């Protein structure tokens, strides 16, 4: 199946419908499935959002078979913030949980990734792998995540990543968070060439 034949497309959210659908998917996963909440969560509209949203781009996985006006066309989300937006946001979201001083002082280009989720009906199939071509894999199915966590961490490590010290208990989200840092400069030549080939083909 070619990219043109696939019912899925990965893009940056570019419309109001994309943004609302992304927040609606986040609600379905983080609130309905994981039991999370937060001061800006809109339960009436079923939208999971926070004060950082205006500073993030949403990388969305769209099912082209669904009507955007139904606000359910986004079936996967990754929230991304480049370093140049941190000043406007005053901090990265992860700075509410971790001391990132060494990273910020490193002079490296930084990109924060978070709020990753995939619609429960699209996990395990080809849809799971499309966002993973652009960012690190994440799985929010509770049982699958528990079983696959070591493999996911190994994947980050193989790509040059490492796990920060400690963990943060996020009571509002009903999760335990770890800080995974991926240094693309430490990627092997084989992995780097793989992603360069994919970007050239895109």
Secondary structure, 3 states (H helix, E strand, C coil): CCCCCCCEEEEECCCHHHHHHHHHHHHHHHHHHCCCCCCCCECCCCECCCCCHHHCEEEEEEECCCCHHHCCCEEEEEEEEEHHHHHHHCCCHHHHCCCCHHHHCCCCCCEEEEEEEECHHHCCCCHHHHHHCCCCCCCCCHHHHHHHHHHHHHHHHHCCEEECCCCEEECCCCEEECCEEECHHHCCHHHHHHHHHHHHHC
